[in-house]
Every structure is written in structure tokens, then in C-alpha cells.
Amino acid sequence: MSDTVKMKLTFPRGKQMPGEIVEVAADEVHRWKGYAEPVKTDPKADEAAKTAGDKNPTTGSVPQKAAGK
């Protein structure tokens, strides 16, 4: 059984454009360097990123005071 890795294209390849997800054999990932980057599929990491953004007060709708006023 061959393991595959999902990678996101960063460079056009044939009819595929940057941003598309492709599945690459795990032993051939090194050949895709410069053309694609690995996609993280860990759901816990995605959830942590979402909650970290929610807790950051500078990215919310809190009004900021201008300097010197």
C-alpha cells in the first residue's frame, strides 16, 4: 500500500494552476520541492488556529485610540 501526501501547488503544472491540491506519493515529495507545499490536515491544528485568532484583541472590532490624542 502506497502512502500519499496532499500538496498545494505553488507553480503551474500542465493544466493545474497554483492553489490546487494534488496527491503525491510519499516517497516522491522531494521531487515537488518548489512546485508544491505540503497541506496540513490535522483538524486540531486548524481549530487551534481559529481560536487563537478569536482571542487576539487587536484583530477584533475593538476601537483603537490614535497615538497622541
All heavy atoms as TSV, in Angstrom:
chain	resi	resn	atom	element	x	y	z
A	1	MET	N	N	0.836	-1.177	0.000
A	1	MET	CA	C	0.000	0.000	0.000
A	1	MET	C	C	0.881	1.241	0.000
A	1	MET	O	O	1.793	1.381	0.798
A	1	MET	CB	C	-0.890	-0.022	1.240
A	1	MET	CG	C	-1.873	1.092	1.295
A	1	MET	SD	S	-3.019	0.754	2.653
A	1	MET	CE	C	-3.424	2.392	3.069
A	2	SER	N	N	0.621	2.149	-0.928
A	2	SER	CA	C	1.432	3.352	-1.073
A	2	SER	C	C	0.809	4.508	-0.308
A	2	SER	O	O	-0.376	4.793	-0.447
A	2	SER	CB	C	1.552	3.699	-2.550
A	2	SER	OG	O	2.273	4.891	-2.701
A	3	ASP	N	N	1.616	5.176	0.504
A	3	ASP	CA	C	1.139	6.345	1.234
A	3	ASP	C	C	1.193	7.563	0.317
A	3	ASP	O	O	2.122	7.717	-0.475
A	3	ASP	CB	C	2.000	6.606	2.460
A	3	ASP	CG	C	1.824	5.538	3.534
A	3	ASP	OD1	O	0.711	4.976	3.611
A	3	ASP	OD2	O	2.787	5.269	4.262
A	4	THR	N	N	0.184	8.424	0.456
A	4	THR	CA	C	0.160	9.641	-0.339
A	4	THR	C	C	0.106	10.850	0.584
A	4	THR	O	O	-0.343	10.768	1.722
A	4	THR	CB	C	-1.052	9.687	-1.287
A	4	THR	OG1	O	-2.242	9.597	-0.530
A	4	THR	CG2	C	-0.990	8.570	-2.304
A	5	VAL	N	N	0.586	11.965	0.075
A	5	VAL	CA	C	0.613	13.220	0.804
A	5	VAL	C	C	-0.123	14.251	-0.043
A	5	VAL	O	O	0.103	14.333	-1.254
A	5	VAL	CB	C	2.068	13.680	1.043
A	5	VAL	CG1	C	2.112	15.027	1.730
A	5	VAL	CG2	C	2.828	12.642	1.837
A	6	LYS	N	N	-1.016	15.028	0.591
A	6	LYS	CA	C	-1.700	16.088	-0.138
A	6	LYS	C	C	-0.805	17.313	-0.157
A	6	LYS	O	O	-0.259	17.721	0.866
A	6	LYS	CB	C	-3.037	16.426	0.526
A	6	LYS	CG	C	-4.064	15.338	0.339
A	6	LYS	CD	C	-5.403	15.754	0.861
A	6	LYS	CE	C	-6.402	14.634	0.630
A	6	LYS	NZ	N	-7.752	15.013	1.032
A	7	MET	N	N	-0.653	17.884	-1.358
A	7	MET	CA	C	0.194	19.057	-1.516
A	7	MET	C	C	-0.555	20.121	-2.305
A	7	MET	O	O	-1.360	19.810	-3.179
A	7	MET	CB	C	1.498	18.686	-2.217
A	7	MET	CG	C	2.315	17.665	-1.455
A	7	MET	SD	S	3.931	17.380	-2.174
A	7	MET	CE	C	4.813	18.782	-1.546
A	8	LYS	N	N	-0.271	21.373	-1.982
A	8	LYS	CA	C	-0.897	22.515	-2.641
A	8	LYS	C	C	0.105	23.101	-3.635
A	8	LYS	O	O	1.229	23.441	-3.270
A	8	LYS	CB	C	-1.258	23.552	-1.576
A	8	LYS	CG	C	-1.991	24.748	-2.084
A	8	LYS	CD	C	-2.337	25.629	-0.890
A	8	LYS	CE	C	-3.147	26.803	-1.260
A	8	LYS	NZ	N	-3.419	27.633	-0.081
A	9	LEU	N	N	-0.303	23.188	-4.904
A	9	LEU	CA	C	0.593	23.694	-5.932
A	9	LEU	C	C	0.928	25.166	-5.703
A	9	LEU	O	O	0.065	25.961	-5.340
A	9	LEU	CB	C	-0.039	23.541	-7.315
A	9	LEU	CG	C	-0.209	22.116	-7.830
A	9	LEU	CD1	C	-0.939	22.120	-9.162
A	9	LEU	CD2	C	1.135	21.445	-7.992
A	10	THR	N	N	2.189	25.516	-5.926
A	10	THR	CA	C	2.631	26.905	-5.838
A	10	THR	C	C	3.103	27.407	-7.191
A	10	THR	O	O	3.500	28.557	-7.318
A	10	THR	CB	C	3.775	27.045	-4.820
A	10	THR	OG1	O	4.848	26.189	-5.217
A	10	THR	CG2	C	3.317	26.674	-3.427
A	11	PHE	N	N	3.053	26.544	-8.207
A	11	PHE	CA	C	3.542	26.865	-9.543
A	11	PHE	C	C	2.678	26.105	-10.541
A	11	PHE	O	O	2.277	24.984	-10.277
A	11	PHE	CB	C	5.013	26.413	-9.646
A	11	PHE	CG	C	5.746	26.983	-10.813
A	11	PHE	CD1	C	6.272	28.253	-10.764
A	11	PHE	CD2	C	5.917	26.240	-11.973
A	11	PHE	CE1	C	6.953	28.775	-11.839
A	11	PHE	CE2	C	6.593	26.757	-13.048
A	11	PHE	CZ	C	7.118	28.025	-12.999
A	12	PRO	N	N	2.358	26.693	-11.690
A	12	PRO	CA	C	1.533	25.959	-12.669
A	12	PRO	C	C	2.208	24.668	-13.130
A	12	PRO	O	O	3.414	24.602	-13.293
A	12	PRO	CB	C	1.421	26.938	-13.841
A	12	PRO	CG	C	1.791	28.258	-13.297
A	12	PRO	CD	C	2.701	28.028	-12.141
A	13	ARG	N	N	1.384	23.637	-13.330
A	13	ARG	CA	C	1.885	22.346	-13.806
A	13	ARG	C	C	0.877	21.798	-14.802
A	13	ARG	O	O	-0.167	21.288	-14.414
A	13	ARG	CB	C	2.056	21.386	-12.630
A	13	ARG	CG	C	2.622	20.041	-13.035
A	13	ARG	CD	C	2.797	19.157	-11.805
A	13	ARG	NE	N	3.360	17.886	-12.177
A	13	ARG	CZ	C	2.637	16.795	-12.410
A	13	ARG	NH1	N	1.334	16.829	-12.280
A	13	ARG	NH2	N	3.222	15.671	-12.758
A	14	GLY	N	N	1.174	21.900	-16.081
A	14	GLY	CA	C	0.232	21.462	-17.110
A	14	GLY	C	C	-1.021	22.307	-17.045
A	14	GLY	O	O	-0.961	23.525	-17.100
A	15	LYS	N	N	-2.185	21.651	-16.910
A	15	LYS	CA	C	-3.454	22.375	-16.812
A	15	LYS	C	C	-3.790	22.745	-15.372
A	15	LYS	O	O	-4.751	23.456	-15.124
A	15	LYS	CB	C	-4.585	21.538	-17.398
A	15	LYS	CG	C	-4.465	21.348	-18.887
A	15	LYS	CD	C	-5.638	20.580	-19.437
A	15	LYS	CE	C	-5.514	20.427	-20.936
A	15	LYS	NZ	N	-6.661	19.714	-21.499
A	16	GLN	N	N	-3.005	22.258	-14.408
A	16	GLN	CA	C	-3.256	22.561	-12.996
A	16	GLN	C	C	-2.623	23.907	-12.648
A	16	GLN	O	O	-1.517	24.208	-13.070
A	16	GLN	CB	C	-2.667	21.467	-12.110
A	16	GLN	CG	C	-3.300	20.114	-12.346
A	16	GLN	CD	C	-2.560	19.006	-11.620
A	16	GLN	OE1	O	-1.343	19.033	-11.523
A	16	GLN	NE2	N	-3.310	18.032	-11.137
A	17	MET	N	N	-3.378	24.696	-11.878
A	17	MET	CA	C	-2.930	26.032	-11.528
A	17	MET	C	C	-2.561	26.101	-10.043
A	17	MET	O	O	-2.979	25.263	-9.253
A	17	MET	CB	C	-4.035	27.044	-11.839
A	17	MET	CG	C	-4.397	27.101	-13.320
A	17	MET	SD	S	-2.985	27.366	-14.404
A	17	MET	CE	C	-2.669	29.080	-14.121
A	18	PRO	N	N	-1.768	27.118	-9.640
A	18	PRO	CA	C	-1.392	27.271	-8.232
A	18	PRO	C	C	-2.618	27.342	-7.331
A	18	PRO	O	O	-3.624	27.949	-7.680
A	18	PRO	CB	C	-0.629	28.591	-8.209
A	18	PRO	CG	C	-0.096	28.730	-9.593
A	18	PRO	CD	C	-1.130	28.111	-10.491
A	19	GLY	N	N	-2.521	26.703	-6.169
A	19	GLY	CA	C	-3.616	26.661	-5.214
A	19	GLY	C	C	-4.388	25.361	-5.259
A	19	GLY	O	O	-5.112	25.036	-4.328
A	20	GLU	N	N	-4.258	24.600	-6.347
A	20	GLU	CA	C	-4.950	23.315	-6.446
A	20	GLU	C	C	-4.248	22.281	-5.574
A	20	GLU	O	O	-3.039	22.332	-5.369
A	20	GLU	CB	C	-4.978	22.829	-7.895
A	20	GLU	CG	C	-5.892	23.650	-8.783
A	20	GLU	CD	C	-6.036	23.053	-10.166
A	20	GLU	OE1	O	-6.125	21.813	-10.282
A	20	GLU	OE2	O	-6.043	23.832	-11.129
A	21	ILE	N	N	-5.024	21.346	-5.049
A	21	ILE	CA	C	-4.497	20.279	-4.197
A	21	ILE	C	C	-4.254	19.036	-5.049
A	21	ILE	O	O	-5.122	18.633	-5.821
A	21	ILE	CB	C	-5.492	19.944	-3.063
A	21	ILE	CG1	C	-5.845	21.194	-2.262
A	21	ILE	CG2	C	-4.946	18.838	-2.175
A	21	ILE	CD1	C	-4.708	21.801	-1.491
A	22	VAL	N	N	-3.058	18.460	-4.914
A	22	VAL	CA	C	-2.716	17.231	-5.624
A	22	VAL	C	C	-2.249	16.202	-4.600
A	22	VAL	O	O	-1.756	16.554	-3.534
A	22	VAL	CB	C	-1.616	17.452	-6.680
A	22	VAL	CG1	C	-2.115	18.349	-7.797
A	22	VAL	CG2	C	-0.364	18.027	-6.077
A	23	GLU	N	N	-2.421	14.922	-4.924
A	23	GLU	CA	C	-1.931	13.850	-4.073
A	23	GLU	C	C	-0.652	13.302	-4.684
A	23	GLU	O	O	-0.609	12.967	-5.866
A	23	GLU	CB	C	-2.981	12.751	-3.921
A	23	GLU	CG	C	-4.142	13.179	-3.067
A	23	GLU	CD	C	-5.043	12.022	-2.663
A	23	GLU	OE1	O	-4.693	10.859	-2.919
A	23	GLU	OE2	O	-6.096	12.310	-2.079
A	24	VAL	N	N	0.390	13.240	-3.855
A	24	VAL	CA	C	1.718	12.824	-4.308
A	24	VAL	C	C	2.147	11.633	-3.466
A	24	VAL	O	O	1.894	11.600	-2.261
A	24	VAL	CB	C	2.717	13.990	-4.123
A	24	VAL	CG1	C	4.111	13.593	-4.550
A	24	VAL	CG2	C	2.250	15.216	-4.881
A	25	ALA	N	N	2.799	10.675	-4.100
A	25	ALA	CA	C	3.337	9.534	-3.361
A	25	ALA	C	C	4.349	10.048	-2.336
A	25	ALA	O	O	5.133	10.959	-2.628
A	25	ALA	CB	C	4.006	8.554	-4.307
A	26	ALA	N	N	4.307	9.507	-1.126
A	26	ALA	CA	C	5.142	9.991	-0.033
A	26	ALA	C	C	6.630	9.941	-0.373
A	26	ALA	O	O	7.393	10.809	0.044
A	26	ALA	CB	C	4.867	9.190	1.236
A	27	ASP	N	N	7.052	8.956	-1.154
A	27	ASP	CA	C	8.466	8.851	-1.495
A	27	ASP	C	C	8.883	9.785	-2.634
A	27	ASP	O	O	10.046	9.854	-2.995
A	27	ASP	CB	C	8.835	7.403	-1.822
A	27	ASP	CG	C	8.049	6.843	-2.987
A	27	ASP	OD1	O	7.002	7.421	-3.331
A	27	ASP	OD2	O	8.474	5.809	-3.533
A	28	GLU	N	N	7.943	10.548	-3.202
A	28	GLU	CA	C	8.265	11.484	-4.281
A	28	GLU	C	C	8.066	12.946	-3.887
A	28	GLU	O	O	8.153	13.831	-4.733
A	28	GLU	CB	C	7.420	11.171	-5.513
A	28	GLU	CG	C	7.770	9.833	-6.124
A	28	GLU	CD	C	7.072	9.603	-7.447
A	28	GLU	OE1	O	6.437	10.543	-7.953
A	28	GLU	OE2	O	7.165	8.486	-7.954
A	29	VAL	N	N	7.813	13.202	-2.606
A	29	VAL	CA	C	7.583	14.573	-2.153
A	29	VAL	C	C	8.786	15.468	-2.467
A	29	VAL	O	O	8.630	16.624	-2.847
A	29	VAL	CB	C	7.245	14.595	-0.649
A	29	VAL	CG1	C	7.226	15.998	-0.096
A	29	VAL	CG2	C	5.907	13.920	-0.408
A	30	HIS	N	N	9.991	14.932	-2.341
A	30	HIS	CA	C	11.194	15.728	-2.591
A	30	HIS	C	C	11.257	16.245	-4.027
A	30	HIS	O	O	11.845	17.281	-4.295
A	30	HIS	CB	C	12.457	14.920	-2.254
A	30	HIS	CG	C	12.681	13.755	-3.171
A	30	HIS	ND1	N	12.011	12.562	-3.019
A	30	HIS	CD2	C	13.485	13.620	-4.247
A	30	HIS	CE1	C	12.415	11.733	-3.965
A	30	HIS	NE2	N	13.300	12.341	-4.728
A	31	ARG	N	N	10.622	15.561	-4.957
A	31	ARG	CA	C	10.619	15.992	-6.354
A	31	ARG	C	C	9.717	17.203	-6.592
A	31	ARG	O	O	9.854	17.882	-7.600
A	31	ARG	CB	C	10.161	14.855	-7.257
A	31	ARG	CG	C	11.121	13.702	-7.270
A	31	ARG	CD	C	10.646	12.645	-8.220
A	31	ARG	NE	N	11.540	11.496	-8.183
A	31	ARG	CZ	C	11.407	10.442	-8.943
A	31	ARG	NH1	N	10.400	10.365	-9.792
A	31	ARG	NH2	N	12.256	9.455	-8.861
A	32	TRP	N	N	8.796	17.440	-5.670
A	32	TRP	CA	C	7.837	18.535	-5.811
A	32	TRP	C	C	8.319	19.817	-5.146
A	32	TRP	O	O	7.618	20.824	-5.161
A	32	TRP	CB	C	6.491	18.107	-5.231
A	32	TRP	CG	C	5.802	17.103	-6.099
A	32	TRP	CD1	C	6.072	15.783	-6.204
A	32	TRP	CD2	C	4.726	17.356	-6.996
A	32	TRP	NE1	N	5.236	15.190	-7.105
A	32	TRP	CE2	C	4.390	16.139	-7.610
A	32	TRP	CE3	C	4.008	18.492	-7.343
A	32	TRP	CZ2	C	3.375	16.023	-8.545
A	32	TRP	CZ3	C	2.993	18.375	-8.260
A	32	TRP	CH2	C	2.687	17.158	-8.860
A	33	LYS	N	N	9.519	19.811	-4.572
A	33	LYS	CA	C	10.045	20.999	-3.906
A	33	LYS	C	C	10.115	22.157	-4.900
A	33	LYS	O	O	10.662	22.020	-5.985
A	33	LYS	CB	C	11.429	20.715	-3.328
A	33	LYS	CG	C	11.962	21.854	-2.509
A	33	LYS	CD	C	13.277	21.497	-1.855
A	33	LYS	CE	C	13.769	22.651	-1.009
A	33	LYS	NZ	N	15.027	22.351	-0.361
A	34	GLY	N	N	9.533	23.275	-4.535
A	34	GLY	CA	C	9.494	24.435	-5.420
A	34	GLY	C	C	8.228	24.512	-6.248
A	34	GLY	O	O	7.896	25.566	-6.774
A	35	TYR	N	N	7.513	23.408	-6.389
A	35	TYR	CA	C	6.284	23.378	-7.169
A	35	TYR	C	C	5.041	23.238	-6.292
A	35	TYR	O	O	3.956	23.618	-6.694
A	35	TYR	CB	C	6.306	22.218	-8.173
A	35	TYR	CG	C	7.368	22.377	-9.226
A	35	TYR	CD1	C	8.592	21.728	-9.107
A	35	TYR	CD2	C	7.162	23.196	-10.324
A	35	TYR	CE1	C	9.576	21.883	-10.056
A	35	TYR	CE2	C	8.143	23.358	-11.278
A	35	TYR	CZ	C	9.353	22.706	-11.149
A	35	TYR	OH	O	10.326	22.868	-12.082
A	36	ALA	N	N	5.209	22.663	-5.091
A	36	ALA	CA	C	4.075	22.450	-4.207
A	36	ALA	C	C	4.571	22.402	-2.765
A	36	ALA	O	O	5.747	22.139	-2.510
A	36	ALA	CB	C	3.362	21.149	-4.554
A	37	GLU	N	N	3.645	22.690	-1.830
A	37	GLU	CA	C	3.973	22.608	-0.411
A	37	GLU	C	C	2.983	21.679	0.282
A	37	GLU	O	O	1.821	21.601	-0.121
A	37	GLU	CB	C	3.959	23.990	0.232
A	37	GLU	CG	C	2.645	24.714	0.083
A	37	GLU	CD	C	2.705	26.151	0.539
A	37	GLU	OE1	O	3.796	26.725	0.631
A	37	GLU	OE2	O	1.639	26.698	0.816
A	38	PRO	N	N	3.416	20.965	1.303
A	38	PRO	CA	C	2.518	20.030	1.997
A	38	PRO	C	C	1.334	20.760	2.625
A	38	PRO	O	O	1.471	21.875	3.115
A	38	PRO	CB	C	3.390	19.401	3.075
A	38	PRO	CG	C	4.793	19.698	2.688
A	38	PRO	CD	C	4.766	20.918	1.848
A	39	VAL	N	N	0.177	20.118	2.605
A	39	VAL	CA	C	-1.032	20.666	3.213
A	39	VAL	C	C	-1.208	19.997	4.565
A	39	VAL	O	O	-1.178	18.772	4.660
A	39	VAL	CB	C	-2.269	20.395	2.322
A	39	VAL	CG1	C	-3.534	20.855	3.008
A	39	VAL	CG2	C	-2.111	21.068	0.983
A	40	LYS	N	N	-1.398	20.804	5.603
A	40	LYS	CA	C	-1.614	20.246	6.938
A	40	LYS	C	C	-3.069	19.829	7.040
A	40	LYS	O	O	-3.964	20.617	6.801
A	40	LYS	CB	C	-1.272	21.270	8.005
A	40	LYS	CG	C	0.192	21.643	8.004
A	40	LYS	CD	C	0.506	22.632	9.077
A	40	LYS	CE	C	1.983	23.002	9.016
A	40	LYS	NZ	N	2.330	24.004	10.001
A	41	THR	N	N	-3.291	18.576	7.420
A	41	THR	CA	C	-4.659	18.053	7.501
A	41	THR	C	C	-5.049	17.711	8.926
A	41	THR	O	O	-6.016	17.015	9.147
A	41	THR	CB	C	-4.803	16.794	6.621
A	41	THR	OG1	O	-3.848	15.833	7.060
A	41	THR	CG2	C	-4.589	17.112	5.164
A	42	ASP	N	N	-4.304	18.205	9.910
A	42	ASP	CA	C	-4.603	17.921	11.311
A	42	ASP	C	C	-5.741	18.823	11.779
A	42	ASP	O	O	-5.581	20.037	11.848
A	42	ASP	CB	C	-3.350	18.165	12.158
A	42	ASP	CG	C	-3.550	17.812	13.616
A	42	ASP	OD1	O	-4.514	17.080	13.911
A	42	ASP	OD2	O	-2.747	18.259	14.446
A	43	PRO	N	N	-6.920	18.270	12.077
A	43	PRO	CA	C	-8.060	19.111	12.466
A	43	PRO	C	C	-7.828	19.867	13.770
A	43	PRO	O	O	-8.336	20.956	13.946
A	43	PRO	CB	C	-9.220	18.122	12.601
A	43	PRO	CG	C	-8.600	16.785	12.699
A	43	PRO	CD	C	-7.246	16.871	12.051
A	44	LYS	N	N	-7.028	19.311	14.684
A	44	LYS	CA	C	-6.745	20.014	15.936
A	44	LYS	C	C	-5.925	21.270	15.669
A	44	LYS	O	O	-6.115	22.295	16.316
A	44	LYS	CB	C	-6.018	19.095	16.908
A	44	LYS	CG	C	-6.889	17.998	17.450
A	44	LYS	CD	C	-6.151	17.168	18.461
A	44	LYS	CE	C	-7.043	16.063	18.996
A	44	LYS	NZ	N	-6.357	15.234	19.981
A	45	ALA	N	N	-5.003	21.227	14.724
A	45	ALA	CA	C	-4.196	22.400	14.400
A	45	ALA	C	C	-5.069	23.489	13.781
A	45	ALA	O	O	-4.889	24.671	14.058
A	45	ALA	CB	C	-3.069	22.020	13.446
A	46	ASP	N	N	-6.027	23.099	12.942
A	46	ASP	CA	C	-6.933	24.075	12.345
A	46	ASP	C	C	-7.785	24.740	13.411
A	46	ASP	O	O	-7.996	25.951	13.385
A	46	ASP	CB	C	-7.840	23.398	11.306
A	46	ASP	CG	C	-7.063	22.892	10.099
A	46	ASP	OD1	O	-5.947	23.391	9.867
A	46	ASP	OD2	O	-7.577	21.994	9.405
A	47	GLU	N	N	-8.281	23.968	14.362
A	47	GLU	CA	C	-9.115	24.509	15.436
A	47	GLU	C	C	-8.306	25.453	16.321
A	47	GLU	O	O	-8.782	26.509	16.718
A	47	GLU	CB	C	-9.708	23.370	16.270
A	47	GLU	CG	C	-10.700	23.827	17.298
A	47	GLU	CD	C	-11.937	24.466	16.705
A	47	GLU	OE1	O	-12.348	24.085	15.594
A	47	GLU	OE2	O	-12.493	25.365	17.357
A	48	ALA	N	N	-7.060	25.101	16.594
A	48	ALA	CA	C	-6.207	25.953	17.420
A	48	ALA	C	C	-5.945	27.287	16.733
A	48	ALA	O	O	-5.929	28.332	17.372
A	48	ALA	CB	C	-4.901	25.237	17.720
A	49	ALA	N	N	-5.763	27.262	15.431
A	49	ALA	CA	C	-5.531	28.498	14.695
A	49	ALA	C	C	-6.763	29.392	14.716
A	49	ALA	O	O	-6.663	30.611	14.846
A	49	ALA	CB	C	-5.138	28.182	13.254
A	50	LYS	N	N	-7.947	28.797	14.619
A	50	LYS	CA	C	-9.181	29.578	14.660
A	50	LYS	C	C	-9.386	30.225	16.025
A	50	LYS	O	O	-9.728	31.400	16.111
A	50	LYS	CB	C	-10.382	28.690	14.322
A	50	LYS	CG	C	-10.440	28.269	12.878
A	50	LYS	CD	C	-11.630	27.358	12.643
A	50	LYS	CE	C	-11.635	26.802	11.242
A	50	LYS	NZ	N	-12.730	25.855	11.032
A	51	THR	N	N	-9.172	29.469	17.093
A	51	THR	CA	C	-9.398	30.017	18.430
A	51	THR	C	C	-8.338	31.044	18.787
A	51	THR	O	O	-8.623	32.011	19.482
A	51	THR	CB	C	-9.427	28.906	19.495
A	51	THR	OG1	O	-8.207	28.190	19.449
A	51	THR	CG2	C	-10.589	27.968	19.282
A	52	ALA	N	N	-7.126	30.882	18.309
A	52	ALA	CA	C	-6.082	31.865	18.584
A	52	ALA	C	C	-6.429	33.197	17.936
A	52	ALA	O	O	-6.202	34.254	18.509
A	52	ALA	CB	C	-4.732	31.364	18.087
A	53	GLY	N	N	-6.994	33.171	16.744
A	53	GLY	CA	C	-7.403	34.393	16.066
A	53	GLY	C	C	-8.563	35.064	16.772
A	53	GLY	O	O	-8.654	36.287	16.820
A	54	ASP	N	N	-9.457	34.293	17.371
A	54	ASP	CA	C	-10.597	34.856	18.082
A	54	ASP	C	C	-10.173	35.536	19.372
A	54	ASP	O	O	-10.789	36.511	19.791
A	54	ASP	CB	C	-11.623	33.768	18.401
A	54	ASP	CG	C	-12.290	33.213	17.154
A	54	ASP	OD1	O	-12.232	33.896	16.112
A	54	ASP	OD2	O	-12.848	32.107	17.230
A	55	LYS	N	N	-9.134	35.034	20.010
A	55	LYS	CA	C	-8.710	35.560	21.298
A	55	LYS	C	C	-7.800	36.778	21.174
A	55	LYS	O	O	-7.535	37.450	22.145
A	55	LYS	CB	C	-7.992	34.475	22.093
A	55	LYS	CG	C	-8.901	33.346	22.510
A	55	LYS	CD	C	-8.144	32.285	23.259
A	55	LYS	CE	C	-9.059	31.127	23.614
A	55	LYS	NZ	N	-8.328	30.050	24.282
A	56	ASN	N	N	-7.310	37.087	20.005
A	56	ASN	CA	C	-6.396	38.201	19.810
A	56	ASN	C	C	-7.192	39.510	19.769
A	56	ASN	O	O	-7.934	39.752	18.826
A	56	ASN	CB	C	-5.605	38.009	18.516
A	56	ASN	CG	C	-4.500	39.026	18.374
A	56	ASN	OD1	O	-4.429	39.988	19.115
A	56	ASN	ND2	N	-3.625	38.799	17.412
A	57	PRO	N	N	-7.063	40.379	20.769
A	57	PRO	CA	C	-7.883	41.597	20.809
A	57	PRO	C	C	-7.548	42.604	19.717
A	57	PRO	O	O	-8.369	43.439	19.386
A	57	PRO	CB	C	-7.590	42.170	22.198
A	57	PRO	CG	C	-6.261	41.626	22.570
A	57	PRO	CD	C	-6.174	40.277	21.909
A	58	THR	N	N	-6.368	42.543	19.119
A	58	THR	CA	C	-6.018	43.527	18.101
A	58	THR	C	C	-6.666	43.223	16.755
A	58	THR	O	O	-6.710	44.089	15.899
A	58	THR	CB	C	-4.494	43.612	17.911
A	58	THR	OG1	O	-4.018	42.318	17.511
A	58	THR	CG2	C	-3.812	44.035	19.193
A	59	THR	N	N	-7.182	42.008	16.563
A	59	THR	CA	C	-7.815	41.681	15.289
A	59	THR	C	C	-9.328	41.813	15.348
A	59	THR	O	O	-9.999	41.648	14.357
A	59	THR	CB	C	-7.455	40.241	14.859
A	59	THR	OG1	O	-7.905	39.352	15.872
A	59	THR	CG2	C	-5.981	40.104	14.634
A	60	GLY	N	N	-9.863	42.123	16.516
A	60	GLY	CA	C	-11.300	42.232	16.671
A	60	GLY	C	C	-11.812	43.603	16.275
A	60	GLY	O	O	-11.131	44.411	15.659
A	61	SER	N	N	-13.053	43.907	16.678
A	61	SER	CA	C	-13.657	45.176	16.317
A	61	SER	C	C	-13.534	46.185	17.477
A	61	SER	O	O	-14.347	47.080	17.620
A	61	SER	CB	C	-15.123	44.977	15.949
A	61	SER	OG	O	-15.806	44.415	17.054
A	62	VAL	N	N	-12.499	46.019	18.293
A	62	VAL	CA	C	-12.286	46.932	19.406
A	62	VAL	C	C	-11.666	48.216	18.867
A	62	VAL	O	O	-10.645	48.177	18.177
A	62	VAL	CB	C	-11.337	46.298	20.459
A	62	VAL	CG1	C	-11.058	47.265	21.589
A	62	VAL	CG2	C	-11.908	44.991	20.964
A	63	PRO	N	N	-12.274	49.375	19.128
A	63	PRO	CA	C	-11.707	50.626	18.606
A	63	PRO	C	C	-10.342	50.899	19.227
A	63	PRO	O	O	-10.130	50.688	20.420
A	63	PRO	CB	C	-12.734	51.685	19.003
A	63	PRO	CG	C	-13.659	51.054	19.947
A	63	PRO	CD	C	-13.500	49.578	19.874
A	64	GLN	N	N	-9.441	51.354	18.420
A	64	GLN	CA	C	-8.101	51.689	18.880
A	64	GLN	C	C	-7.958	53.195	18.995
A	64	GLN	O	O	-8.484	53.938	18.157
A	64	GLN	CB	C	-7.060	51.144	17.878
A	64	GLN	CG	C	-7.111	49.645	17.683
A	64	GLN	CD	C	-6.662	48.891	18.922
A	64	GLN	OE1	O	-5.741	49.287	19.610
A	64	GLN	NE2	N	-7.359	47.802	19.219
A	65	LYS	N	N	-7.248	53.656	20.008
A	65	LYS	CA	C	-7.016	55.092	20.181
A	65	LYS	C	C	-5.817	55.495	19.344
A	65	LYS	O	O	-4.831	54.776	19.261
A	65	LYS	CB	C	-6.759	55.418	21.635
A	65	LYS	CG	C	-7.980	55.235	22.517
A	65	LYS	CD	C	-7.688	55.674	23.923
A	65	LYS	CE	C	-8.912	55.514	24.799
A	65	LYS	NZ	N	-8.650	55.928	26.174
A	66	ALA	N	N	-5.918	56.654	18.744
A	66	ALA	CA	C	-4.806	57.170	17.954
A	66	ALA	C	C	-3.708	57.670	18.890
A	66	ALA	O	O	-3.990	58.159	19.980
A	66	ALA	CB	C	-5.279	58.289	17.043
A	67	ALA	N	N	-2.480	57.553	18.442
A	67	ALA	CA	C	-1.343	57.987	19.266
A	67	ALA	C	C	-1.361	59.506	19.423
A	67	ALA	O	O	-1.581	60.238	18.464
A	67	ALA	CB	C	-0.047	57.539	18.614
A	68	GLY	N	N	-1.155	59.982	20.627
A	68	GLY	CA	C	-1.072	61.408	20.878
A	68	GLY	C	C	-2.404	62.104	21.065
A	68	GLY	O	O	-2.471	63.327	21.137
A	69	LYS	N	N	-3.485	61.386	21.089
A	69	LYS	CA	C	-4.788	62.052	21.236
A	69	LYS	C	C	-5.457	61.652	22.508
A	69	LYS	O	O	-5.359	60.638	23.035
A	69	LYS	CB	C	-5.697	61.726	20.062
A	69	LYS	CG	C	-5.197	62.380	18.796
A	69	LYS	CD	C	-6.235	62.243	17.712
A	69	LYS	CE	C	-5.776	63.008	16.483
A	69	LYS	NZ	N	-6.746	63.047	15.472
